[in-house]
């Protein structure tokens, strides 16, 4: 982070009155040495400039990332909000759609679960979409495959029951453990296990990963709230503020 900031700082100094006669793209070794000495002396006398440069660089990068995210959200709108595969809860006709990319092994996803549900239930006008995005190892993939397979075999209500149970699961997702989980909801474990490696399940996970790649999502949870991409855990109060701001802008 410091190197780009220092480069920008050096160019700024090069444009000052003391350096206007120096072409930074065509310096002799002597001129380079003198210029470096001048920059070093300036920084030693004004170390706060480094922090200012870093802050300016971070702000510029944040603006660029926000602009790129906005473009990606627009370009991938249908795949994000209406893929025809992901579980949809809350109010199907809600004026704001909240999408969560989640992983069952993600501690922050587990922490956010109750707060997201409180947001949706307390608001009453939010459409909520769950995206299965297993990125934390093979156990995560197995759990996502089991959840999606449950929905394909037994329907959306069964999917949500299994999803909630998997979010609480502390053991490894062995076949025996998954059979017990299915049995607890009186589901057909054989049919679900057979569906886990189906083309439909594989396609759903692959397409979600493709969308996540377009949005530069590398961690969970990641939310799309209206027109905003929100990375990482956010509290209930923060989510409510974002939803309120989205409504006001809309």
Rosetta blueprint (number, residue, H / E / L):
1 X L
2 X H
3 X H
4 X H
5 X H
6 X H
7 X H
8 X H
9 X H
10 X H
11 X H
12 X H
13 X H
14 X H
15 X L
16 X L
17 X H
18 X H
19 X H
20 X L
21 X L
22 X L
23 X L
24 X L
25 X L
26 X L
27 X L
28 X L
29 X H
30 X H
31 X H
32 X H
33 X H
34 X H
35 X H
36 X H
37 X H
38 X H
39 X H
40 X H
41 X H
42 X H
43 X H
44 X H
45 X H
46 X L
47 X L
48 X H
49 X H
50 X H
51 X H
52 X H
53 X H
54 X H
55 X H
56 X H
57 X H
58 X H
59 X H
60 X H
61 X H
62 X H
63 X H
64 X H
65 X H
66 X H
67 X H
68 X H
69 X H
70 X H
71 X H
72 X H
73 X H
74 X H
75 X H
76 X L
77 X H
78 X H
79 X H
80 X H
81 X H
82 X L
83 X L
84 X L
85 X L
86 X L
87 X E
88 X E
89 X E
90 X E
91 X L
92 X L
93 X L
94 X L
95 X L
96 X E
97 X E
98 X E
99 X E
100 X E
101 X E
102 X E
103 X L
104 X L
105 X L
106 X L
107 X H
108 X H
109 X H
110 X H
111 X H
112 X H
113 X H
114 X H
115 X H
116 X H
117 X H
118 X H
119 X H
120 X H
121 X H
122 X H
123 X H
124 X L
125 X L
126 X E
127 X E
128 X E
129 X E
130 X E
131 X E
132 X E
133 X L
134 X L
135 X L
136 X L
137 X L
138 X H
139 X H
140 X H
141 X H
142 X H
143 X H
144 X H
145 X H
146 X H
147 X H
148 X H
149 X H
150 X H
151 X H
152 X H
153 X H
154 X H
155 X L
156 X H
157 X H
158 X H
159 X H
160 X H
161 X H
162 X H
163 X H
164 X H
165 X H
166 X H
167 X H
168 X H
169 X L
170 X L
171 X L
172 X L
173 X L
174 X L
175 X H
176 X H
177 X H
178 X H
179 X H
180 X H
181 X H
182 X H
183 X H
184 X H
185 X L
186 X L
187 X L
188 X L
189 X H
190 X H
191 X H
192 X H
193 X H
194 X H
195 X H
196 X L
197 X L
198 X L
199 X H
200 X H
201 X H
202 X H
203 X H
204 X H
205 X H
206 X H
207 X H
208 X H
209 X H
210 X H
211 X H
212 X H
213 X H
214 X H
215 X L
216 X L
217 X L
218 X L
219 X L
220 X L
221 X L
222 X E
223 X E
224 X E
225 X E
226 X L
227 X L
228 X E
229 X E
230 X E
231 X E
232 X L
233 X L
234 X L
235 X L
236 X H
237 X H
238 X H
239 X H
240 X H
241 X H
242 X H
243 X H
244 X H
245 X H
246 X H
247 X H
248 X H
249 X H
250 X L
